[in-house]
Amino acid sequence: METIDFQSPGFINDPYPLYRRLREIKGPYWLPFPHSNSLSPGMWLFSRYADVAETLKGASLSKQTTRMRLPGTTSPLDFSMMNQDPPEHTRLRNLVMQAFTPAHIKELEPRIEQIADELITRLGAKEKGDFIADFAMPLPVTVIAELMGVPHEDRDAFRYLSARLLIGYDEVTANPEILAQHKKAIQELIDYFSQLIEKRRRQPDNTLISLLIKAEDEQKKLSGRELLDMCTLLLLAGHETTLNLLGTGMLTLFRHPEQFELLKKHPEYLPSAIEEMLRFESPLQRSTFRITAKACEIGGKQFREGEQISAIIGSANRDPEQFDQPDTFDITRSPNRHLTFGLGIHFCLGSMLARTEARIGFGRILERLPHISLIARPLEWNRTTLFRGLQTLPVRV
């Protein structure tokens, strides 16, 4: 089919018509890279639910992205558990799993409620506000920073650095200027975490960074490089998905007032409403890429070893072969087997934390800001094809 511009304003603002076209073609779509840190000239994109699910399970695929990076262009995320295969992936994931168990997330709920209430109090004191800056961003950033042991005064800087790092990790929208910012942000994060880790060695506490330091120093289960990479991954992954879920979820409620009113009358629908938000405007639109570990077949196409493949989760979540009336936002939808958090061994470790933050956040908004409304003006979406999120969301409270 014709070349598709994934960087066009039309796609950034509304990718779903293009996803529909992609699902209509037979097999994956070849996307060349104009600028990238990858050795590959491009990657194959799968858009149908069945193919995306097969790709995410990845029986014949590798997540070792370092195999495809140009010399000197790797980032901490390339060495993190997100981009490792067993047994390294299993070892690294097991080290942090206890921080994301249902029991531990339950213990965090009172503090998440307190943070949400404080943010709503400040937002409610205004006539107008920015839902992203005033609520959607600070809630998950504060939660993951406290969980890890990052000082409060450093959190604004982390949000800025994470944005620069993540946009440079997107092969589709990368250009020389973005890649330079990406490299600079990586170094600043490494420098910061190196200093914080040394501080926690001298003054250990019960936060996640201290737990990881213990795994490195005493248990010898983690290398120094892996410790830095894990800190970077947890900070970025620990807030980006939830930030986008809160922001796009709020916008979706504004755009579907009948569903918003239904939720206000029946707050018991909140858990299923959050699942529908995750499906309808997936915070993670496209998976990080996989590499064919051997010759294989996916979605009826034969691949050689060493080809780069990615799954368009935002498209799979709108596939009519899987979802009845997929372009309809329905807070009572059941079943709702969306793929936003992935499948298989790389299923998102922080999915329960994200769901908990969203449940508490939206629950408090329904209780305390029932008349919140959108201030109509052109929306500014983040210019990345990996994540779908808003830069601002002006509201009247």
C-alpha positions in Angstrom: 0.0 0.0 0.0 1.0 3.7 -0.2 3.6 5.1 2.2 2.0 6.3 5.5 3.2 9.3 7.4 3.2 8.3 11.1 4.5 11.8 12.0 1.7 13.8 10.3 -0.4 16.0 12.6 -3.5 14.0 11.5 -2.1 10.8 12.7 -0.8 12.3 16.0 -4.2 13.8 16.7 -6.3 10.7 15.7 -4.4 7.5 14.7 -7.4 5.3 14.5 -8.5 5.8 10.9 -5.0 4.9 9.8 -5.0 1.8 12.1 -8.2 0.8 10.4 -6.5 0.9 7.0 -3.5 -1.1 8.3 -5.8 -3.8 9.6 -7.4 -4.1 6.1 -4.1 -5.1 4.4 -2.9 -8.6 4.4 0.1 -9.1 6.7 2.3 -6.6 8.4 3.2 -3.1 7.1 6.9 -2.2 6.4 7.9 1.0 8.0 11.3 2.4 7.0 13.3 4.5 9.5 14.4 8.0 8.2 16.5 8.5 11.3 17.2 5.9 14.0 19.6 4.4 16.4 18.8 1.0 14.9 20.9 -1.2 12.6 17.7 -2.1 10.8 16.4 0.1 7.9 12.9 -0.3 9.3 10.5 -2.6 11.0 7.4 -4.7 10.4 4.2 -3.4 12.1 1.4 -5.8 13.1 -2.0 -4.2 13.6 -4.6 -7.0 14.0 -5.5 -8.3 17.4 -4.6 -11.9 16.7 -1.2 -11.0 15.2 -0.4 -8.4 17.9 -1.2 -11.0 20.6 1.1 -13.5 19.0 3.8 -11.0 18.7 3.5 -9.9 22.4 3.8 -13.6 23.5 6.9 -13.8 21.4 7.6 -17.5 21.2 10.1 -17.0 18.3 11.1 -13.4 19.2 13.9 -11.8 21.2 13.7 -8.6 23.3 17.4 -8.0 23.3 17.3 -4.6 21.6 21.0 -4.1 22.0 21.5 -6.5 19.0 19.9 -3.9 16.7 21.5 -0.7 18.1 24.2 1.3 16.4 27.5 1.4 18.3 27.4 4.0 21.1 23.7 4.6 20.9 22.3 2.3 23.5 20.3 3.6 26.4 19.6 2.3 30.0 16.3 0.9 28.7 18.1 -1.4 26.3 19.8 -3.1 29.2 16.8 -3.2 31.5 14.6 -6.2 32.1 12.1 -4.8 29.6 14.6 -5.6 26.8 16.0 -8.9 28.1 15.2 -12.6 27.5 15.2 -15.4 30.0 17.1 -16.2 32.1 18.3 -12.6 32.6 14.8 -11.2 32.3 13.5 -13.7 35.0 16.3 -12.8 37.4 15.8 -9.1 37.1 12.0 -9.2 37.3 12.1 -11.4 40.4 14.2 -8.7 42.2 11.5 -6.1 42.0 8.3 -8.2 42.0 7.8 -7.9 45.7 7.3 -4.1 45.3 4.4 -4.7 43.0 2.5 -7.5 44.6 -1.2 -7.1 45.4 -0.4 -7.0 49.1 2.1 -4.2 48.8 -0.1 -2.2 46.4 -2.8 -2.5 49.0 -0.5 -1.0 51.6 0.2 2.0 49.3 -3.5 2.8 48.9 -3.8 5.2 51.9 -0.9 7.2 50.7 -2.2 7.3 47.1 -5.5 8.5 48.4 -3.8 11.2 50.4 -1.8 12.5 47.4 -4.9 12.5 45.2 -6.9 14.4 47.8 -4.1 17.0 48.2 -4.0 17.5 44.4 -7.7 17.8 44.1 -7.9 20.3 46.9 -5.4 22.6 45.1 -7.1 22.1 41.8 -10.6 22.7 43.3 -9.4 26.0 44.8 -9.0 27.3 41.2 -11.6 28.4 38.8 -9.6 26.9 35.9 -6.7 24.5 35.8 -4.6 22.1 33.7 -5.6 18.6 34.5 -2.3 17.2 33.2 0.0 19.5 35.2 -2.3 19.7 38.2 -3.3 16.1 38.6 -2.5 13.5 36.0 1.3 14.1 36.1 2.0 14.7 39.8 0.0 11.8 41.1 1.9 8.9 39.5 5.2 10.8 39.6 4.9 11.3 43.4 3.9 7.7 44.0 6.7 6.1 42.0 9.3 8.6 43.4 8.3 7.8 47.0 8.3 4.1 46.2 11.8 4.3 44.9 13.2 6.8 47.3 13.7 9.8 45.0 13.6 13.1 46.9 10.6 15.4 46.4 12.6 18.3 45.1 13.9 16.3 42.2 10.6 15.2 40.7 10.0 18.0 38.3 13.5 17.5 36.8 12.7 13.8 36.4 9.5 14.5 34.5 11.5 16.7 32.0 14.3 14.2 31.6 11.9 11.2 31.1 10.0 13.0 28.4 13.3 13.7 26.5 14.5 10.2 26.9 11.2 8.5 25.9 10.6 10.6 22.7 14.2 9.7 21.6 13.4 6.0 22.1 10.7 6.1 19.4 12.4 5.1 16.1 9.4 6.5 14.1 9.6 10.1 15.2 13.4 10.3 15.9 15.5 12.9 14.2 19.1 14.2 14.9 17.9 16.9 17.3 15.7 14.5 19.3 18.4 11.9 19.4 20.9 14.4 20.7 18.4 15.4 23.5 17.8 11.7 24.1 21.5 11.1 24.6 21.9 14.1 26.9 18.9 13.0 29.0 20.3 9.5 29.4 23.6 10.9 30.7 21.9 13.2 33.2 19.8 10.4 34.5 22.8 8.1 34.9 24.7 10.9 36.7 21.8 11.5 39.0 21.1 7.9 39.9 24.8 7.3 40.4 24.9 10.0 43.1 21.6 8.9 44.7 22.7 5.2 44.8 25.9 6.2 46.7 23.8 8.3 49.1 21.5 5.3 49.8 24.5 3.1 50.3 25.6 5.4 53.2 22.0 6.0 54.4 19.9 2.9 53.5 16.1 3.0 54.0 13.1 0.8 53.1 12.7 2.2 49.5 13.1 0.2 46.3 16.5 1.7 45.5 17.9 0.5 48.8 16.4 -3.0 48.1 18.2 -3.1 44.8 21.4 -1.9 46.3 21.2 -4.8 48.7 20.7 -7.1 45.8 23.9 -5.8 44.3 26.1 -5.5 47.3 25.1 -8.4 49.5 23.3 -10.9 47.3 25.4 -10.4 44.2 22.2 -10.7 42.0 22.6 -7.4 40.3 25.5 -5.7 38.6 26.2 -2.0 38.9 25.1 -1.3 35.4 21.9 -3.3 35.9 21.2 -1.3 39.1 21.4 2.0 37.2 19.3 0.6 34.3 16.6 -0.7 36.7 16.3 2.6 38.4 15.8 4.4 35.1 13.2 1.9 33.9 11.2 1.9 37.1 11.0 5.7 37.2 9.9 6.0 33.6 7.6 3.1 33.4 6.2 3.8 36.9 4.5 7.0 35.8 4.2 7.4 32.0 1.4 4.9 31.5 -0.6 6.2 34.4 -0.1 9.8 33.5 -1.5 9.1 30.0 -4.3 6.9 31.3 -5.5 9.7 33.7 -5.2 12.4 31.0 -6.8 10.6 28.0 -9.3 8.9 30.3 -10.5 12.3 31.6 -10.7 13.6 28.0 -12.6 10.5 26.9 -15.2 11.1 29.6 -15.6 14.7 28.5 -16.1 13.6 24.9 -18.7 11.1 25.9 -20.9 13.0 28.4 -23.6 10.3 28.5 -21.0 7.8 29.7 -19.6 10.3 32.2 -23.1 10.9 33.6 -23.7 7.1 33.8 -20.4 6.8 35.8 -21.4 9.5 38.2 -24.7 7.8 38.8 -23.2 4.3 39.1 -19.6 4.7 40.5 -19.6 0.9 40.8 -18.8 0.9 37.1 -15.4 2.6 37.8 -13.3 -0.6 37.4 -14.8 -1.5 34.1 -14.6 2.2 33.0 -10.9 2.2 33.6 -10.5 -1.0 31.5 -12.4 0.7 28.7 -10.2 3.8 29.0 -7.2 1.5 28.7 -8.7 -0.1 25.6 -10.2 3.0 23.9 -7.2 5.3 24.2 -4.3 2.9 25.0 -1.6 4.8 26.9 1.0 2.6 25.2 0.1 2.7 21.5 2.9 0.5 20.2 5.1 -2.1 21.8 8.9 -1.7 22.0 10.3 -3.8 19.1 11.1 -7.5 19.1 13.7 -9.2 16.9 13.2 -12.6 15.2 15.5 -15.0 17.0 15.2 -17.5 14.2 13.3 -17.9 11.0 9.6 -18.0 11.8 6.1 -17.3 10.6 3.8 -14.6 12.1 0.5 -13.6 10.8 1.0 -15.7 7.6 4.4 -14.0 6.7 7.7 -15.7 6.7 10.6 -13.9 8.5 14.3 -14.4 8.5 16.4 -14.3 11.7 17.3 -10.8 12.8 14.3 -8.8 11.5 12.7 -6.1 13.6 9.0 -6.4 14.5 6.6 -4.3 16.5 2.9 -4.6 17.6 0.4 -1.7 17.3 -1.5 -2.2 20.6 -3.7 0.9 19.9 -4.9 -0.8 16.7 -5.4 -4.2 18.2 -7.6 -2.7 20.9 -9.9 -1.3 18.2 -10.1 -4.6 16.1 -13.7 -5.5 15.2 -12.7 -9.1 15.0 -12.1 -9.0 18.8 -14.4 -6.1 20.1 -18.0 -5.5 19.2 -18.4 -1.9 18.1 -14.7 -1.1 18.9 -15.0 2.6 18.2 -17.7 3.0 20.8 -16.7 4.0 24.3 -18.7 1.8 26.7 -17.9 1.8 30.4 -19.9 -1.4 31.0 -18.1 -3.4 28.2 -17.5 -7.0 29.2 -15.5 -8.9 28.4 -12.7 -6.5 27.6 -9.6 -8.4 26.8 -7.5 -5.4 25.7 -3.7 -5.7 25.2 -2.6 -2.5 26.8 -0.4 -4.1 29.4 0.9 -6.8 27.1 0.9 -10.6 27.3 3.3 -13.3 28.3 6.5 -12.9 30.3 6.7 -9.2 29.6 3.2 -8.4 30.9 3.5 -5.1 32.6 4.8 -5.5 36.1 3.2 -2.2 37.3 -0.3 -2.9 35.8 -1.9 -3.2 39.3 -0.3 0.0 40.5 -1.5 1.9 37.4 -5.1 0.5 37.9 -5.0 1.4 41.6 -3.9 4.9 40.9 -6.5 5.4 38.3 -9.3 3.9 40.4 -8.4 6.1 43.4 -7.8 9.2 41.2 -11.0 9.0 39.2 -12.9 8.0 42.3 -11.9 11.1 44.1 -12.7 13.3 41.1 -16.2 11.8 40.9 -16.7 12.5 44.6 -15.1 15.9 44.9 -15.2 17.5 41.4 -18.4 16.2 39.9 -18.9 19.3 37.8 -15.4 19.3 36.2 -15.6 20.2 32.5 -13.4 20.7 29.5 -12.4 24.2 28.3 -12.7 23.9 24.6 -9.5 24.7 22.7 -7.2 22.8 20.3 -5.6 19.8 22.0 -1.8 19.3 22.0 -0.9 15.6 21.9 2.6 14.3 22.6 4.5 13.8 19.4 5.4 10.2 19.8 4.0 7.0 18.2 4.9 4.9 21.3 2.7 6.6 23.8 -0.6 8.5 23.5 -0.8 11.3 25.9 -1.8 15.0 26.1 0.6 17.9 26.9 -2.2 19.9 28.5 -5.9 19.4 29.3 -7.5 22.8 30.3 -10.5 22.3 32.7 -13.0 24.3 34.6 -13.7 23.1 38.1 
